[in-house]
Amino acid sequence: MKHRPVIGITMGDAAGVGPEIILKSLKDAAVYDSCRPFVIGDAKMLERVEPVLQTGLAVRRIASLNEAAFELGTVDCLDLDLLPADLPFGQVDARAGNAAFRYLEKAIELANAGEIDAICTAPLNKEALHKGGHLYPGHTEILAELTGTKDYSMMLSSPKLKVIHVTTHIGLIDAVKQINPERVYTVLKLAHETLQRAGTSSPRIAVCGINPHAGENGLFGYGEEEEKIIPAVERARAEGIEAIGPLPADTLFFRAVRGDFDIVVAMYHDQGHGPIKVLGLEAGVNITVGLPIIRTSVDHGTAFDIAGKGIADELSLKEAIRQAVELAPRPAES
């Protein structure tokens, strides 16, 4: 019998497009053919958007996974019942921010207990999250703290490009300060191990520079490449990791998309996010590597400007579910 991993889909900020893209995704028979999906969130929010979407799906409230049927046509929702029925769409709301945290907290609890095989997250809103009393930069940092993970990184994956980040949700000046050889080496190792587990025996890893032209031998910057990056690359290569760099970011991403490399190590948020999003928001998936559990996510925000209108594109969430299935552990063959 085909293995179908259990995938917990968190609703994210319910005032955004999360409820819509979840229902649109779970209308697809291919999703149920590959996994056993269920939603962690507020069932009432799914019920509110269904008449707009007209998916024909029914929403089943469940109190535990033992009650889930995992059947196409009915969406199983582990209903935490945290939000009022009249929560406005498209607005920053502390209640939605707190709920988004609680959904993820519950998903991590289930994953740690071995009840689910992977977590797939709909987007949250950082301002609402903070107003709700949870002062984290985003999903990644919550996951790391609640799983007790020290070494982790954000990886963005699309059909043509994979990027892993040395720093993420901090300002550019602070990012440059935080980049150091130990962190760069850690991310190189995470990239190598993650791609090996996914089936690439000898991943080709390209490392971005910090300055224009990767410093051009000291012409630009203050020796950041020599101080912060080169020692890490040399250490990784000494251990058999196929790493090259630092390379100029302005040409490196073109070469990676062409197929010269399997993954790019970006030094800061926009250096890595920009190229991925130019390739198409609907194709990008956010994966947190280094965690003891599998977590994938859409690579877009809550889209408050279109929330509740039924026009949000679900393709990124469907791709996130697909990659969660691919990464989820398989039972040992007898």
C-alpha positions, 0 to 999 in steps of 0.5 A: 500500500502506498505510504501517505504521510500525515501533513498538518497544515496550519492556518497562519493569520486567519485574517489573511488568505490562509483559509482560502488557499487551504480550501483551494488546495484541499479541493485537489484529489492529487493532494489526497492521493499523496498524503493525509492532510488536515488543518490546524486552525479555526474551522469557522474561518474555513466555513466563512470563505467556502461560500465565496470560493464555492469549492463544495467542500465540507468542513469537519471539526475534530478534537484529535487526529483519531477523528480524522477521515482524510477523505477528499471532499471533507476538510478535517480541521483540528479546531482550536476555536480561538477567533470570533466569527466576525473577525475582519479580513484584511486587517492586522488583529492581535487576536489573529496574531495570537491564534497563528502562534497557537496553531503552530504551537499545536502543530509542533506538539503533534510533530514532536509526539510523532502524530504527524509526519510534517508541518506545512504553514500558511502565512502569518503577519508579523505585526499581528504576531507581535501585537498578540504578544509573541515577539518573534521575527517569523515562523522560523524562529518560533519553530527553532525555539519550540523544538530547541534547535540551535543550528537552523536556516531558512531555505527557499526552494523553487523548480529552478533555484534553491537558496539557503540563508546565513541571516534572515529577518534582520536589518542589513547593517546588523546582518553584516555584523552577524555574519562570521565564519562559524555561521557560514560554515554551519549553513554550508553544512546544513545545505550539504546535509539537506540536499544529500538527504533529498537524494543529491549525493555530492551537492554543488554549493555556491556561496555569495559574497557580501560586497559588489563583485564579492569584494574584488580582492579588497576593492570594495568593502573592508575585507568582509569576504576574506574575514567572514566567508573564505575561512568557512568555505575552506573548512567545508572543502577540507571536509569534502563539501563541494563549496565554491566562493565567495562569488559575485551575487549579480552573476551567481544566481544566473549561473545557478538557474542555468544549472551550474550549482545545486544550491546558493548560500545567500548572506542576507534576506534580500540577496536570497529572496529577490532572485527566488521571487523574480522566478515566481511567487507561486513556485517558491516554497520556504523550508526550515532546515536543521529542525528535528521535524519537517516544515515547509511553507508558502513563500508569500505573505498574508496578502491582506489587500485581497483577503476574503475575496476568493482570488488568492493563488493556492499554487505555492501552498500546493507546492509546499504540501508536495515538498512536505510529502517528499521530505517526510520520513518514510517507514522502513521497508520490511 
